Amino acid sequence: MTKPHLSILVIVIVILIWSSGLMVECGIGVNWGTLSPHRLSPSVVVDLLKHNHIKKVKLFDADPLVLRGLMGSGLEVMVGIQNEMLMALGSSPLVADNWVHLNVSKYLVKGGVDIRYFILLYFRAISLFLNIDLQPQEQSGGIETDHNVSFLRPISIICCPALLNLQQSLARANLASYIKLVVPCNADAYESSLPSQGAFRPELTEIMTQLVSFLNSNGSPFVVNIYPFLSLYGNSDFPQDYAFFEGTSHSVTDGQNVYSNAFDGNLDTLVAALSRMGYNQMPIIIGEVGWPTDGALSANLSAARAFNQGLIYHVLSSKGTPLRPRVPPMDIYLFGLLDEGAKSTLPGNFERHWGIFSFDGQAKYPLNMGNGLLKNAKNVEYLPSRWCIADPSRDLSGVANHVRLACSAADCTTLYYGGSCNGIGTKGNISYAFNSYYQLQKQNSKSCDFDGLGLVTFLDPSIVITKYTQSNRVLNKDQRILDILTAASIDAANFNASNHRLVQKPAASAAFKNHEKTYSAYIVYKLYVHVSNDIHGISNSSLELGNNQLEDKQFSPQSASEQQHLRL
């Protein structure tokens, strides 16, 4: 009678061991960068994360506003330490103690912030040296850009003392068992022709040996950034299908193992490098991985969706890799949550377009992160619906300096080669540049002047240009569609006032809201008439919308009070 019970017990034990050892669940988080000229409030972003059931987030600094916004959210947080702090942290235990108190202890209270990791030192692991700025530097996405006078110091002199002081400070605060220090590396820290032969670069062997030993002794994971996009972007011979997860005709055979995607091959190269050092079981977190949606030929919405969705399905399947079967990374952090229009473009114009959401929290494409498709942010505060375009009645031959000035301050990356707006033509480029600067300046009326070459309009130029360029009714060489657009905008503005300024929105005005909709319909109507006459040779005096006919006489205010609402 005891044998059946013993057999059942053995089966249960085997199942438990198999489940815990081989079926590891991978967590999915996001990188929340804040280098945007139009930042969402932390409360809106936190609500966006929670609404999409995203439970892990990585920050690039200890921004007090962001940390306060995360209080009580229940999200697991990884916080970055900026490079310019490292020397101070490494030079004085007291500085490290104060930093831990200000950025850790005060938030680890009931209803506080669930900080799990501190990220120390973002660097591109290509040499023994790191540029450390005398002034704060951009730190979003692991690719750094130095803008000020820098000086060189061996990385071991910068990194190791800061690590040790912070670890001791966490220990003194009784937090060392809960909060772990990690040092993320880019994938160029290791190399090999085949994954199983992976090893850290010879010039990095000493520092990587110290780093991995420190991580292991303190129970910290190894954090790595993997970007198949950058491999494709930087190497014309890189097979495109190998960057994705949908199968490839360029698989890599490594002994008995076959790799069908760059992510697994890259990850196993790291696994082999760690094993070569004697740390074959060290847990790994993917600190950054993703695909941009603009700014390069291979950066677009469909490619970004294919990569990110394929990656998510891949890690959630718990297949693991050939060297770690059924053991996916502990966590992966998609890069990034939101587009960052103020990032440096030194690595490429795509740097401002990594977000799975646009800067205003709107999902760029359907993406299922394991809890249904992405949902848009709520309670986003927008500027009024107005745009700045080039005035078609003016001579634009001397506009080059104005465009140059606008794009030196605002984001014009989609206009360049490989960008989604690269084909809108000269006048489209001018209007795009003007409007980008106008919105950056929060629609200050003077910011659309450009020595009289700018014009404020109610009609979103991007909608019309995109519609007609994507429907094969493309802009011809003399850019007639843009001329039509601006002409329609002028007509619409003339309907309300001769100086083309915008109607302001009175609060709780039902009469105005009705006429605002009517006014928008009028703009669409005028555009339709111009487009129809110019492209199709059709003369129409009205636009059929369902069962209604909209004619010019319908766009007159019906009372003196309503006229007042529309007056500029």
C-alpha positions as CSV (number, residue, x, y, z in Angstrom):
1,M,0.0,0.0,0.0
2,T,2.9,2.3,0.5
3,K,4.4,1.9,-2.9
4,P,1.7,3.8,-4.8
5,H,1.9,6.7,-2.4
6,L,5.7,6.7,-2.8
7,S,5.4,6.7,-6.6
8,I,3.0,9.6,-6.5
9,L,5.3,11.5,-4.2
10,V,8.2,10.9,-6.6
11,I,6.1,12.1,-9.5
12,V,5.1,15.2,-7.6
13,I,8.8,15.9,-6.7
14,V,9.8,15.4,-10.3
15,I,7.1,17.7,-11.6
16,L,8.1,20.4,-9.0
17,I,11.7,20.2,-10.0
18,W,10.9,20.3,-13.7
19,S,8.6,23.2,-13.2
20,S,11.0,25.3,-11.1
21,G,14.1,24.4,-13.0
22,L,13.0,24.3,-16.6
23,M,9.9,26.4,-17.0
24,V,11.1,29.8,-15.9
25,E,8.7,32.7,-16.5
26,C,10.1,35.8,-18.1
27,G,8.8,39.2,-16.9
28,I,8.3,42.0,-19.4
29,G,8.9,45.6,-18.5
30,V,9.7,48.8,-20.3
31,N,12.3,51.6,-20.4
32,W,10.8,54.9,-19.4
33,G,12.9,57.6,-20.9
34,T,12.0,61.3,-20.4
35,L,14.0,63.2,-23.0
36,S,11.0,64.7,-24.7
37,P,10.0,68.3,-25.3
38,H,6.4,67.4,-24.6
39,R,6.7,65.2,-21.4
40,L,3.6,63.5,-20.1
41,S,3.0,64.0,-16.4
42,P,4.2,61.0,-14.3
43,S,0.7,60.3,-13.1
44,V,-0.5,59.8,-16.7
45,V,2.5,57.5,-17.5
46,V,2.0,55.4,-14.4
47,D,-1.7,55.1,-15.2
48,L,-0.7,54.0,-18.8
49,L,1.6,51.3,-17.4
50,K,-1.0,50.0,-15.0
51,H,-3.8,50.1,-17.6
52,N,-1.6,47.9,-19.8
53,H,-0.7,45.6,-17.0
54,I,3.0,46.5,-17.3
55,K,4.5,45.6,-13.9
56,K,8.2,46.5,-14.4
57,V,9.8,49.7,-15.4
58,K,13.3,50.9,-15.8
59,L,14.3,54.6,-15.3
60,F,17.4,56.3,-16.5
61,D,17.8,58.5,-13.4
62,A,16.3,59.1,-10.0
63,D,14.0,61.9,-11.0
64,P,12.1,62.9,-7.9
65,L,8.9,63.8,-9.9
66,V,8.9,60.4,-11.5
67,L,9.6,58.5,-8.3
68,R,6.9,60.4,-6.5
69,G,4.5,59.5,-9.3
70,L,5.4,55.8,-8.8
71,M,4.6,55.8,-5.1
72,G,1.8,53.4,-4.4
73,S,1.8,52.0,-7.9
74,G,3.0,48.5,-7.0
75,L,5.4,48.6,-10.0
76,E,8.8,47.0,-9.7
77,V,11.3,49.7,-10.5
78,M,14.9,49.8,-11.7
79,V,16.6,53.1,-11.2
80,G,19.6,54.5,-13.1
81,I,22.5,56.4,-11.6
82,Q,23.8,59.1,-13.9
83,N,27.4,59.0,-15.0
84,E,28.4,62.3,-13.5
85,M,27.6,60.9,-10.0
86,L,30.0,58.0,-10.2
87,M,33.3,59.7,-9.2
88,A,31.7,61.3,-6.2
89,L,30.0,58.1,-5.1
90,G,33.3,56.2,-5.5
91,S,35.4,58.8,-3.7
92,S,33.3,59.0,-0.4
93,P,31.2,56.5,1.5
94,L,29.4,59.5,3.0
95,V,28.3,60.6,-0.4
96,A,27.0,57.1,-1.1
97,D,25.2,57.1,2.2
98,N,23.5,60.4,1.4
99,W,22.6,59.3,-2.1
100,V,21.0,56.1,-0.8
101,H,19.0,58.1,1.8
102,L,17.7,60.7,-0.7
103,N,16.9,58.3,-3.5
104,V,16.1,55.0,-1.8
105,S,15.2,55.1,1.9
106,K,12.7,57.9,1.6
107,Y,10.8,56.0,-1.0
108,L,10.9,52.6,0.7
109,V,7.9,53.2,3.0
110,K,4.4,51.9,3.1
111,G,2.7,53.0,-0.1
112,G,6.1,54.0,-1.5
113,V,8.1,52.8,-4.5
114,D,9.1,49.2,-5.0
115,I,12.8,49.7,-6.0
116,R,14.4,46.4,-6.9
117,Y,17.6,47.5,-8.8
118,F,20.0,50.3,-9.2
119,I,21.7,50.6,-12.5
120,L,25.3,51.8,-12.2
121,L,27.2,53.1,-15.2
122,Y,25.9,53.0,-18.7
123,F,28.7,52.4,-21.1
124,R,29.5,51.1,-24.5
125,A,31.9,48.2,-23.8
126,I,34.4,48.8,-26.6
127,S,37.4,49.9,-24.6
128,L,38.9,50.2,-21.1
129,F,38.0,53.8,-21.0
130,L,34.8,55.8,-20.5
131,N,34.1,59.4,-21.1
132,I,32.8,61.1,-18.0
133,D,31.3,64.5,-18.5
134,L,31.9,67.5,-16.3
135,Q,28.2,68.3,-17.0
136,P,25.1,66.1,-17.0
137,Q,24.9,64.0,-20.2
138,E,22.1,62.4,-22.1
139,Q,21.5,58.9,-20.7
140,S,18.6,57.3,-22.4
141,G,18.9,54.0,-24.2
142,G,22.4,53.1,-23.2
143,I,23.9,54.9,-26.1
144,E,25.6,57.9,-24.6
145,T,26.5,61.2,-26.3
146,D,29.0,63.6,-24.7
147,H,28.2,67.3,-25.3
148,N,30.8,68.9,-23.0
149,V,34.5,68.8,-22.4
150,S,35.4,65.3,-21.1
151,F,38.3,63.5,-19.7
152,L,39.3,59.9,-19.8
153,R,39.6,57.6,-16.8
154,P,40.0,53.9,-16.7
155,I,36.7,52.3,-16.2
156,S,37.9,50.3,-13.2
157,I,38.8,53.5,-11.4
158,I,35.3,54.9,-12.0
159,C,33.1,51.8,-11.7
160,C,34.5,49.6,-8.9
161,P,34.8,52.1,-6.1
162,A,31.3,53.4,-6.7
163,L,29.9,49.9,-6.7
164,L,31.6,49.0,-3.5
165,N,30.6,52.2,-1.7
166,L,27.0,51.9,-2.8
167,Q,26.9,48.2,-1.8
168,Q,28.1,49.1,1.7
169,S,25.6,51.9,2.0
170,L,22.8,49.6,1.1
171,A,24.1,47.1,3.7
172,R,24.2,49.8,6.4
173,A,20.6,50.7,5.5
174,N,19.6,47.0,5.7
175,L,18.6,47.0,2.0
176,A,21.4,45.0,0.4
177,S,19.3,41.8,0.4
178,Y,16.4,43.5,-1.4
179,I,17.9,46.1,-3.7
180,K,20.6,44.8,-6.2
181,L,23.2,46.8,-8.0
182,V,23.7,46.0,-11.7
183,V,26.0,47.2,-14.4
184,P,24.4,46.9,-17.9
185,C,26.6,46.1,-20.9
186,N,26.1,46.4,-24.5
187,A,26.4,43.3,-26.7
188,D,29.8,44.5,-28.0
189,A,31.4,43.5,-24.7
190,Y,31.6,40.0,-26.0
191,E,32.3,38.4,-29.4
192,S,32.7,35.2,-31.3
193,S,32.0,33.6,-34.7
194,L,29.7,31.1,-33.1
195,P,27.6,31.4,-29.9
196,S,29.2,28.4,-28.2
197,Q,32.6,30.1,-28.5
198,G,31.5,33.3,-26.9
199,A,34.0,35.2,-24.8
200,F,34.4,38.8,-23.5
201,R,36.7,40.9,-25.5
202,P,40.4,40.5,-24.5
203,E,40.8,44.2,-23.5
204,L,37.7,43.9,-21.2
205,T,38.6,40.6,-19.5
206,E,40.0,42.1,-16.3
207,I,37.1,44.5,-15.7
208,M,34.5,42.0,-16.7
209,T,36.0,39.4,-14.4
210,Q,35.8,41.9,-11.5
211,L,32.3,42.9,-12.4
212,V,30.9,39.4,-12.8
213,S,32.5,38.3,-9.5
214,F,30.9,41.3,-7.8
215,L,27.5,40.5,-9.2
216,N,27.7,36.9,-8.3
217,S,28.8,37.5,-4.7
218,N,25.9,39.9,-4.1
219,G,23.2,37.9,-5.9
220,S,22.8,40.3,-8.8
221,P,21.9,39.3,-12.4
222,F,23.9,40.2,-15.4
223,V,22.2,42.9,-17.5
224,V,22.8,43.2,-21.2
225,N,21.3,45.4,-24.0
226,I,20.7,43.5,-27.2
227,Y,19.7,45.3,-30.4
228,P,19.3,43.2,-33.6
229,F,18.2,46.4,-35.3
230,L,21.6,48.0,-34.8
231,S,23.2,44.9,-36.4
232,L,21.0,45.3,-39.4
233,Y,21.4,49.1,-39.5
234,G,25.2,48.9,-39.3
235,N,25.9,46.0,-41.6
236,S,24.5,45.9,-45.1
237,D,25.4,42.2,-45.3
238,F,23.4,41.3,-42.2
239,P,20.4,39.0,-43.2
240,Q,17.2,40.9,-42.5
241,D,15.1,37.8,-41.7
242,Y,17.6,36.7,-39.1
243,A,16.8,39.8,-37.1
244,F,13.2,38.7,-36.6
245,F,11.5,35.6,-35.1
246,E,9.5,34.4,-38.1
247,G,12.0,32.0,-39.6
248,T,15.0,32.6,-41.7
249,S,16.9,31.2,-44.6
250,H,20.1,32.3,-43.0
251,S,20.1,30.2,-39.8
252,V,23.4,29.7,-37.9
253,T,24.5,26.1,-37.2
254,D,26.7,25.7,-34.1
255,G,27.4,22.0,-33.6
256,Q,24.0,20.4,-32.9
257,N,22.4,23.7,-32.2
258,V,20.7,25.8,-34.9
259,Y,19.9,29.5,-34.4
260,S,17.1,31.0,-36.4
261,N,17.2,34.5,-34.9
262,A,19.8,37.0,-33.8
263,F,18.4,37.5,-30.3
264,D,19.0,33.8,-29.3
265,G,22.4,33.8,-31.0
266,N,23.5,37.0,-29.2
267,L,22.1,35.8,-25.8
268,D,23.9,32.4,-26.0
269,T,27.1,34.2,-26.9
270,L,26.8,35.9,-23.6
271,V,25.9,32.6,-21.8
272,A,29.0,31.0,-23.3
273,A,31.2,34.0,-22.2
274,L,29.8,33.8,-18.6
275,S,30.3,30.0,-18.6
276,R,33.9,30.5,-19.7
277,M,34.4,32.5,-16.5
278,G,32.7,29.8,-14.4
279,Y,29.3,31.5,-14.0
280,N,27.2,29.3,-16.3
281,Q,24.1,29.7,-14.1
282,M,24.2,33.4,-13.6
283,P,20.7,34.9,-14.3
284,I,20.5,37.4,-17.2
285,I,18.2,40.3,-17.6
286,I,17.8,42.0,-21.0
287,G,18.0,45.7,-20.0
288,E,17.1,47.1,-23.4
289,V,15.7,45.5,-26.6
290,G,13.4,46.9,-29.2
291,W,12.9,48.3,-32.7
292,P,12.4,51.9,-33.8
293,T,9.5,53.0,-36.0
294,D,11.2,55.9,-37.9
295,G,14.4,57.5,-38.9
296,A,16.0,54.8,-41.0
297,L,15.0,52.5,-43.9
298,S,14.6,49.5,-41.7
299,A,12.8,51.5,-39.0
300,N,9.1,51.4,-39.6
301,L,5.8,50.4,-37.9
302,S,5.5,47.0,-39.5
303,A,9.1,46.0,-38.7
304,A,8.8,47.3,-35.1
305,R,5.6,45.4,-34.5
306,A,7.0,42.2,-36.1
307,F,10.1,42.3,-34.0
308,N,8.5,43.3,-30.6
309,Q,5.6,40.9,-31.0
310,G,7.8,38.1,-32.1
311,L,10.2,38.7,-29.1
312,I,7.3,38.8,-26.6
313,Y,5.8,35.6,-27.9
314,H,9.3,34.0,-27.9
315,V,10.2,34.8,-24.3
316,L,6.7,34.1,-23.0
317,S,6.8,30.6,-24.6
318,S,9.6,29.8,-22.2
319,K,11.5,28.0,-24.9
320,G,14.8,29.5,-23.8
321,T,17.8,29.2,-26.1
322,P,19.9,26.2,-27.2
323,L,22.4,26.7,-24.4
324,R,19.7,27.4,-21.9
325,P,16.7,25.4,-23.0
326,R,13.4,26.3,-21.4
327,V,15.2,29.1,-19.4
328,P,14.4,32.5,-20.9
329,P,15.9,35.7,-19.4
330,M,14.7,36.6,-16.0
331,D,13.2,39.8,-17.4
332,I,13.2,41.8,-20.6
333,Y,12.7,45.6,-20.8
334,L,11.4,46.8,-24.1
335,F,13.1,50.0,-25.3
336,G,11.2,52.1,-25.1
337,L,7.9,53.1,-23.6
338,L,7.6,56.5,-25.3
339,D,9.2,58.3,-28.2
340,E,11.8,60.9,-27.0
341,G,12.1,63.8,-29.3
342,A,15.0,65.4,-27.5
343,K,17.4,62.6,-27.7
344,S,20.7,62.9,-29.5
345,T,20.7,61.7,-33.1
346,L,24.4,61.0,-33.2
347,P,23.8,57.2,-33.4
348,G,21.1,57.8,-36.0
349,N,17.8,59.6,-36.6
350,F,16.0,56.5,-35.3
351,E,17.1,57.4,-31.8
352,R,14.0,59.5,-31.2
353,H,11.5,56.8,-32.4
354,W,12.0,53.7,-30.2
355,G,8.7,54.0,-28.3
356,I,5.9,51.5,-28.5
357,F,3.8,54.6,-27.7
358,S,4.1,58.0,-29.3
359,F,5.3,60.9,-27.1
360,D,1.6,61.4,-26.0
361,G,1.0,57.9,-24.9
362,Q,-0.9,56.7,-28.0
363,A,-0.1,53.1,-29.2
364,K,1.7,53.2,-32.5
365,Y,0.7,49.7,-33.6
366,P,-1.2,46.7,-32.2
367,L,1.0,44.9,-29.6
368,N,0.0,42.2,-27.2
369,M,2.4,42.1,-24.2
370,G,0.5,39.1,-22.7
371,N,-2.5,40.9,-21.4
372,G,-4.3,42.1,-24.6
373,L,-3.5,44.8,-27.0
374,L,-2.0,48.1,-25.9
375,K,-4.4,50.7,-24.6
376,N,-3.8,54.5,-25.1
377,A,-3.0,56.9,-22.3
378,K,-5.9,58.8,-20.8
379,N,-6.3,62.4,-19.6
380,V,-3.5,63.7,-21.9
381,E,-3.5,67.5,-22.1
382,Y,-3.0,68.8,-25.7
383,L,-2.3,72.2,-27.1
384,P,-5.1,73.6,-29.3
385,S,-5.5,72.1,-32.8
386,R,-3.5,74.5,-34.9
387,W,-0.4,74.2,-37.1
388,C,2.2,76.4,-38.7
389,I,2.8,75.9,-42.4
390,A,4.7,77.8,-45.1
391,D,2.6,80.6,-46.6
392,P,2.1,79.6,-50.3
393,S,1.6,83.3,-51.3
394,R,5.1,84.2,-50.3
395,D,8.4,83.7,-52.1
396,L,10.2,80.8,-50.2
397,S,13.5,81.1,-52.0
398,G,15.2,82.5,-48.9
399,V,13.7,80.0,-46.4
400,A,16.8,77.7,-45.9
401,N,18.1,79.5,-42.9
402,H,14.7,79.5,-41.2
403,V,14.4,75.7,-41.8
404,R,17.9,75.2,-40.5
405,L,17.1,77.1,-37.3
406,A,13.8,75.3,-36.8
407,C,15.3,71.9,-37.2
408,S,18.3,72.7,-34.9
409,A,15.8,73.1,-32.1
410,A,12.9,70.9,-33.0
411,D,12.7,67.3,-34.2
412,C,12.8,67.0,-38.0
413,T,14.2,63.4,-38.1
414,T,11.3,62.0,-40.1
415,L,12.2,64.3,-43.0
416,Y,15.6,62.8,-43.6
417,Y,16.6,59.9,-45.7
418,G,14.8,56.8,-44.5
419,G,12.2,58.8,-42.6
420,S,8.5,58.4,-43.0
421,C,8.1,62.0,-44.2
422,N,11.1,62.0,-46.5
423,G,8.9,62.1,-49.7
424,I,6.6,65.0,-49.0
425,G,8.7,67.4,-51.1
426,T,10.3,70.8,-50.6
427,K,7.2,72.7,-49.5
428,G,6.2,69.9,-47.2
429,N,9.6,69.9,-45.6
430,I,9.4,73.6,-44.9
431,S,5.9,73.3,-43.4
432,Y,7.0,70.3,-41.3
433,A,10.0,72.2,-40.0
434,F,8.0,75.4,-39.3
435,N,5.3,73.4,-37.4
436,S,7.8,71.3,-35.4
437,Y,9.3,74.5,-34.1
438,Y,5.9,76.1,-33.5
439,Q,4.7,73.2,-31.4
440,L,8.1,73.1,-29.5
441,Q,7.5,76.7,-28.6
442,K,4.0,75.8,-27.3
443,Q,2.4,77.6,-30.2
444,N,3.7,81.0,-29.4
445,S,2.4,83.3,-32.2
446,K,5.9,84.7,-32.9
447,S,7.3,81.3,-33.4
448,C,5.3,80.9,-36.7
449,D,6.5,84.2,-38.1
450,F,9.8,83.2,-39.9
451,D,10.0,86.7,-41.3
452,G,6.4,86.5,-42.6
453,L,6.9,83.1,-44.3
454,G,4.8,81.2,-41.8
455,L,1.0,80.8,-41.6
456,V,-1.1,79.4,-38.7
457,T,-3.8,77.0,-39.9
458,F,-6.6,74.9,-38.4
459,L,-6.1,72.0,-40.7
460,D,-3.6,69.2,-39.8
461,P,-1.3,69.1,-42.8
462,S,-0.1,65.6,-42.0
463,I,-3.5,64.0,-42.5
464,V,-4.0,65.3,-46.0
465,I,-0.4,64.7,-47.2
466,T,-0.4,61.2,-45.8
467,K,-3.8,60.4,-47.3
468,Y,-2.9,61.4,-50.8
469,T,0.7,60.1,-50.8
470,Q,-0.4,56.7,-49.5
471,S,-3.4,56.3,-51.9
472,N,-1.2,56.5,-55.0
473,R,-2.6,60.0,-55.7
474,V,0.9,61.1,-54.9
475,L,2.3,64.6,-55.0
476,N,3.6,65.5,-58.4
477,K,6.8,67.4,-59.0
478,D,5.3,70.8,-58.5
479,Q,3.7,69.8,-55.2
480,R,0.2,70.6,-56.1
481,I,-1.4,68.8,-53.2
482,L,0.5,71.0,-50.7
483,D,-0.6,74.1,-52.6
484,I,-4.2,72.8,-52.4
485,L,-3.8,72.2,-48.7
486,T,-2.5,75.6,-47.9
487,A,-5.0,77.3,-50.2
488,A,-7.8,75.4,-48.4
489,S,-6.3,76.5,-45.1
490,I,-6.3,80.1,-46.2
491,D,-9.9,79.9,-47.3
492,A,-10.9,78.3,-44.0
493,A,-9.1,81.0,-42.1
494,N,-10.7,83.7,-44.2
495,F,-14.0,82.3,-43.3
496,N,-13.3,83.4,-39.7
497,A,-10.8,86.3,-39.9
498,S,-8.3,87.7,-42.3
499,N,-5.3,87.4,-40.0
500,H,-5.5,83.6,-39.8
501,R,-5.4,83.4,-36.0
502,L,-7.1,80.6,-34.2
503,V,-10.4,80.6,-32.4
504,Q,-9.9,80.1,-28.7
505,K,-12.1,77.6,-26.9
506,P,-14.5,79.1,-24.3
507,A,-15.1,76.7,-21.5
508,A,-18.5,74.9,-21.4
509,S,-19.8,76.6,-24.5
510,A,-22.3,74.3,-26.3
511,A,-22.9,76.8,-29.0
512,F,-19.2,77.1,-29.7
513,K,-18.7,73.3,-29.7
514,N,-21.4,73.0,-32.3
515,H,-19.8,75.6,-34.5
516,E,-16.3,74.2,-33.8
517,K,-17.5,71.0,-35.4
518,T,-19.2,72.9,-38.2
519,Y,-16.0,74.9,-38.7
520,S,-13.9,71.7,-39.0
521,A,-16.4,70.4,-41.5
522,Y,-16.1,73.6,-43.5
523,I,-12.3,73.2,-43.7
524,V,-12.7,69.6,-44.9
525,Y,-15.3,70.8,-47.4
526,K,-13.1,73.5,-48.8
527,L,-10.2,71.1,-49.1
528,Y,-12.4,68.6,-50.8
529,V,-13.5,71.1,-53.3
530,H,-9.9,72.2,-54.1
531,V,-8.6,68.6,-54.3
532,S,-11.5,67.5,-56.4
533,N,-11.2,70.3,-58.9
534,D,-7.4,70.1,-59.1
535,I,-6.9,66.3,-59.3
536,H,-10.1,64.9,-60.7
537,G,-11.4,67.9,-62.6
538,I,-14.7,67.7,-60.8
539,S,-16.6,70.8,-59.8
540,N,-18.5,70.3,-56.6
541,S,-20.3,72.9,-54.5
542,S,-21.1,70.5,-51.7
543,L,-19.7,67.4,-49.9
544,E,-22.0,64.5,-49.1
545,L,-21.5,63.2,-45.6
546,G,-24.0,60.4,-45.1
547,N,-27.5,61.9,-45.8
548,N,-26.4,65.5,-45.3
549,Q,-25.3,68.1,-47.8
550,L,-22.9,70.7,-46.5
551,E,-23.1,74.0,-48.4
552,D,-21.4,77.3,-47.7
553,K,-24.6,78.9,-46.4
554,Q,-24.7,76.4,-43.6
555,F,-21.5,77.8,-42.0
556,S,-22.9,81.2,-40.8
557,P,-23.5,81.8,-37.1
558,Q,-27.2,81.8,-36.2
559,S,-27.2,84.4,-33.5
560,A,-25.2,87.4,-32.2
561,S,-24.1,85.4,-29.2
562,E,-22.8,82.6,-31.4
563,Q,-21.0,85.1,-33.5
564,Q,-19.2,86.4,-30.4
565,H,-17.9,82.8,-29.7
566,L,-16.4,82.7,-33.2
567,R,-14.8,86.2,-33.1
568,L,-11.0,86.5,-32.9
